[in-house]
Amino acid sequence: MHLMRIGAPVAEKPVARIDDETYVELSDVVPDFDGTQRRRVLAPR
């Protein structure tokens, strides 16, 4: 699994790439990946 952004610049969506053909949009869970959200998602307080 890879965490990444897809889409046009400035309108990118956070996704998880499961395999070469499968992507799961994660914008319902996290607005963007910048490190702080990753810590909150993986280690909630």
N, C-alpha and C positions, 0 to 999 in steps of 0.2 A: 504494500500500500504506500502511496505517495501523497503527501499534502501539497496542493498547488493551487494556482489561480488560473482560470481560463476566461477568455472573452476579450473584448476590445479594451485598449488602455483606458483607464479611469472608470471603466464599467465592468471590471473583472469580478468574477464570482469565486469564492473559495470552494474547492472540490477535493475529494479524495479519489485518486485513481486506483481502482481495484486491480485491473489488468489492462491490456492494451486497448480494449473496447468498452470498458465499463468505468464510468465516472459517477460519483454521487455528490450532488450539490449539498453544501453544508451551511448555506447562508441562514437556514432556520436555527442553527446551533451557534454559529460564530459569524460576526459581520465581516471579519477579515483575519488574515494571519499576520501578526506582527510580533509574536512572542508572548505578549501578555495574555492574549486570549488562549493560546495554547496551554499556558500554565493553568488557567482557570478551568479549561475543559478537562485536562488530564489530572489535575489535582485540585478539585473544588475545596473551598474553605468551609 
